[in-house]
Amino acid sequence: MNSREVAALSSAAVFGVLASAIAFRFFFFPKQHQSKTNSSQIGTVLKNCSTRDPFDPSKRKGYLSWDDYFMAIAFLSAERSKDPNRQVGACLVSREGIILGIGYNGFPRGCSDDKLPWAKKSRTGNPLETKYPYVCHAEVNAILNTNHASAAGQRLYVTMFPCNECAKIIIQSGVSEVIYFVEKRFENSDAAYVASHKLLTLAGVKVRKHQAQMSEIHIKFDEH
């Protein structure tokens, strides 16, 4: 066997070892799926139950805070929205931490999702060819979905800061606090959101940005 054959055989052996190692890594240690988060999604957290002493009397750690819990419900509600551009969810909560109503952005009850436009802009410049004259915002739906229970003194969790029209309804319904996840921003501040801040401040409605204690919440549907 000459030197060229020896070199070829050695290269093949090295390649074979590397291929085996890659195959072993792929089949026996698959890469964990990592979900990506953005401004319209909260992210992930349901940890697999670890084995623990059945006689341990202490409660588990890593459970959801109330704020993360209610905001997560607002995000889950947003998934019901058929709006192709932006999905917004809201969750109305009582002083005692009881959920009174949830909502998401969509058309009024009885109005077909297929007979009204979902477009943000009109090719002809006609506003009636866009979604804006027809859509109901998530905050309004959450308040109206309370089965006529009073919203006075309650907290409203929203995935996006409310516009001025929603702020008016929030104030008139008596909501005392708004907790939002993200604020819509433009290069030049949009008048609808500037007015919203002003109205809520003047009305004494407390406003704060949600500070998540968990970066992700993962919900997996399967049988255990």
N, C-alpha and C positions, 0 to 999 in steps of 0.2 A: 504493500500500500504506500503510494508516494505521498509527499507532503501536501499536495493539493487535495487529495482524497481525505487525508486526515483533517485538514482545515474544514472541508465541507461537512464531514461527519460531526466535528465538534460544533459547528454552527447549527446544524440540525438538532443536535442534542440540547443546546442552549435554548433554541426556539421552542422545542418540545416542552422543556421545563417551564418556560414563561407562559406558554399556552395553557399548560395544566394548572398553573397557579391562578391565571385569570379565570379559567373555568371554575375552579374550586371556589374562588372569591365570589363569582357571580351566582352560583347555585346554592352555596351554603351560607353566604353572608350578603343577601340582597340589600341593595341600597334602600334606605328608608325614604318613603315619599315625603317631600317637603312641600307644604302648601304655601303659595305666595299670598301676601296681603297687599291691599291698596286702600285709597281714601274711601271707597264704598264698602269695604269688608273689615271686620274686626280681627280675624285670625283665629288661632287654635288652642285647645287645651285639655281635652279630656284625656287624662293619663290612664294607662292600663293599670288595673288593680294589682298592686304588688302583694305578695304573700306576707302576711303578718301574723303575729301571735294571736290566736283566737281568744286568749284570756286577757289581752291588752284592753283595758277599760277606756283608753284615751280616744278622742275623736280623730278622724283623719285630717291631714293637713292638705293644703292646696285646693280647698273648695272655693267656689265663686263668691266674691263679695257681692253685696246687694247691688251696688252700682254696675258692676260687670254683668250681673245677672239680668237686670232690667235693660241695659243697653244691648246685650246679646239678643234679647227678645225683640228689640226694635230692629236689629239687623236681620234676624230670622224672618220677621214680618216683611221686610223689604224684598225678600226673595219671592214674595207673592206678586210683586209688581210686574206688569207686562211692558212697562216702559223700556224700550231698547237702549235708551241713552243714559238714564239715571234711575236707580231704584232707591227709594227713601222709605224708611220705616219709623214708626213712633210707638211709644208705650206709655200710657197714662197710669200713674200709680198713686194710691191714697197715702195719707199720713202714716197709716199703719203698715204700709208695704204691701197692700193688696192691689193686684192689677185690675184696673177699672175698664180699660179699653185699649185696643191695639189698632193700628191702621197702616196703610201704605198708599203710595200715590197711584191713582188710577181714575177711570171715568166713573160718573155717578151710577148708582144702582139702576139697572134696567136699560142702560145705554150700552149697546153692543161694542165690544172691544174691536170688532172688525169693521164697523161702519163709521168710525171716527178716526182722524189721522193721528199718528204717533210722531210725526216729523217735527224737528226743532225749527226748521226754516221752510219757507214756501218759495218755489221757483218763480212764481208770479208776483211775490210780495204780498199775497193775500193772507192775513193772519188767521183766517178761518180754515186755512189748509194746514195749520200747525196744531199741536196738542194743547197749547196754552189756554185758549178760551174754554176748553172742555174739562181739563183734568182737575181732580180734587187732590189736594196735598195730604200727605200722611198725617200731619198734625191735626188737621181738621177732621179726618176720618177717625182718628183715635178718640177725639173728644166726642164726636157724634155717635160713636159705637159704644157708649157707656150705658145704654138702655135708660137714658134720661136721668142718670144719677148726676148729682152736682159735682162739677170739677173743681169747686172752690177749695183753695188751699192745697191742691194736689201738685205732684211733680210730673213733668212731661219729659221723657227721654226721647231724643230724636237723633237720627244718624246724621242729619245735616241741619245747620242753623236755619231757623225759620225766616221766611221773607216777611215783608211788612204786612201783607194781607193776612198771613197766618198769625202774625204777632197780634193783630187786632182781635182775632177770634180767641187767642190764648188769653189775652187780657180780659175780654168780655166774659169769658167762661169762668174766670176766677182762679186760674192756675197760678200758683205762687212761685214756682221754680221751673226753669228750663235747663236741662242738661243735654248738651249737644256733643257729637263726636267730631265733626269736621265743619269748618266754616267755608262757605263758597267764597272764593276770592277772584277778583278780576284785576287787570292791570290798572284800571281806574275803578275805584270803589263803586259798586252798583248802588244806585239810590234806594232800591227796594230793601237792601240789607242795612244800609246806613240808617234808613228810617226805622227799620225793625229794632235796631239797637236803641235808638232814641226813644221809641215808644215804650219798650220794655223797661228801660231805665226810669222814665217818667212815671210809669205805673207802679214802680216798686217791685217788679217781678225779678227775682234773683236769677242770674244767668251764670252758668259756669261750664267750662269745657271738661268733658269726661277724661279722667286720668285712669287709664286701664291698669289694673294690677296684674293682669294676665295678658300676654302678647297674642295668644291664640286660643281658640276654642274649637275642638274637633268633635263632630257628632257623627258617629258611624252607625248605620242601621244594619244590625245583624242579630242573630239569635245566639244567646250565650248558653 
